[in-house]
Amino acid sequence: MKTKNRQPAYPGEIAKDALEKGSQMFDWFEFDESVRKGFEEQAEQLNVYIERVIETNSHIRELPIYEKPSQQTIDKILSTGIPEEGRDSLAVGNELVKDVFEQAMLTQHPRFFSFVASAVSPYSLAGCILTDVYNLHVGGWEQAPGAGAIEENLVKWMGGLAGYTGPDVGGVFLSGASMANMSAMVAARDSRLAPEDFPSGVAYLSDQAHSSNEKGLRIIGFRQDQIVKIPTDDSFKMRVDLLEEAIRRDKQAGKRPFAVIGSLGTTNTGSIDPLEEIGRVAQEHGLWYHIDGAFGASILLSPIYRVLAKGIEASDSFSWDTHKWLMQVYSCSALIAKDKKNLLNSFTEHPEYLADVSSSEHNDAWDLGPEMSRPARAIKLWYTLQATGTTLLAEMIEYTIYNAKIVKRELAKRPNWRVVSDPSCGTINFRYEPEGLSDEELDVLTSRISQEIIGSGFAFIVTTTLMGRKTLRMCTINANTTEGDIVQTISLLDEIAAGEAQKISAARRA
Ligand SMILES: Cc1ncc(COP(=O)(O)O)c(C=O)c1O
């Protein structure tokens, strides 16, 4: 049927045209057959990719950490159009492996010491593949009750580790702590402020808190002047005396303090705020107390280190990224609330199209958080925990904390290295400070050391800024990292640092 050169007169005619065209061209039987064939073909291919990933992981230590795609590859991807007729799927898959998956940063590499990146458990990978293959919709309980039960079980277990007890503990798995921290602030706002008071609400967090907290507050409508950053002490922990001072000052000015966010493992240094003291202040002033445990909540598993999280039991909510220290595939983060009614109050909607599929006995995840359609994120964590057990995971956490202490030990053996932040949560910051260079020159030197070690392909270490000065930061939470990896990395850093310092001194003399 040709519609060329002829404008359909009214929408009904368009539909008629399409129907006629469809009935002539579309063969359902053939379509079903080709979908089945497609699955079979892809399953076979998937095996090839998985074998490849296993192979890569078995010799990951020898691989360069970052093989950047060439400009040509990027240009090719950017200029590839979307075809009218589909092309060979195996070719598409192979192109993706070559141009995308295998030309990216190997954040799972044992000498990748940046971000908060860890090794991935094979059980998480298996759970993730299962989740994707089955493609369950876990927006509500009824769509996949088993997945709902797993999520509920895990949320209660995670809450229990933090000392949240009782029947009201609840939460939801989200893509990451950015979403979890933001959702916590929605609950905090709604539980502590009347809508007419939103414009005068104030939230407090330390100057070391992760940017997602501030971003979340801005996304949900708070102005910058409603987000107060409390200075930290020499150990990068929130100054609780200054928190109290700020709350009193704001109250006197007629503002409405409603939330305080403590950090259980800051991104910069792994520092842990004085959680108990912050809890006392929150209670005294009636503030919602949220803890960003994205990074550090995993220490709750360790009988040795869980004491560092003391005070978390007094919070109203906390976030926990299991794709950080618990070896999970992205994205697997939990928001846990001591009283889930606060989440239900903020996130429940009753649209007519969900009336028949909402659960009358269980909480639907779409009522506990901002998402509706969502994957069964908790399954990969369940798979890992069941297959690994908590003892081994706790040992892994303790081992990786120890690795940061090895960094400190190795630095101490060599001249000119200054530890800027002591190891905490497997993170340490340090600087090379030979005599005779100015602070500005030392900043340049620090950046150069980072660039050079990254350029070497041997280890990946980037800088951050602490107290206004650049420092090198190493996060050692990858359980595949060995003492040898650390010793060799520090030795190479030392060599690079001495060479770069000489270049800067020579340039100054010239
Ligand atoms: C302490 C902390 N909070 C929040 C986040 C944000 O988490 P996500 O990247 O999962 O959104 C991070 C990320 O590194 C973090 O370290």
The ligand as a Gaussian input file, in Angstrom:
#p B3LYP/6-31G(d) Opt

LIG

0 1
 C       30.195000       8.325000      50.985000
 C       29.473000       8.231000      49.669000
 N       28.182000       8.589000      49.608000
 C       27.484000       8.536000      48.454000
 C       28.073000       8.123000      47.289000
 C       27.271000       8.080000      46.022000
 O       26.980000       6.755000      45.755000
 P       26.503000       6.243000      44.312000
 O       27.664000       6.480000      43.394000
 O       26.213000       4.799000      44.546000
 O       25.298000       7.023000      43.916000
 C       29.424000       7.760000      47.300000
 C       30.101000       7.337000      46.057000
 O       31.282000       7.104000      45.994000
 C       30.140000       7.797000      48.517000
 O       31.433000       7.451000      48.594000

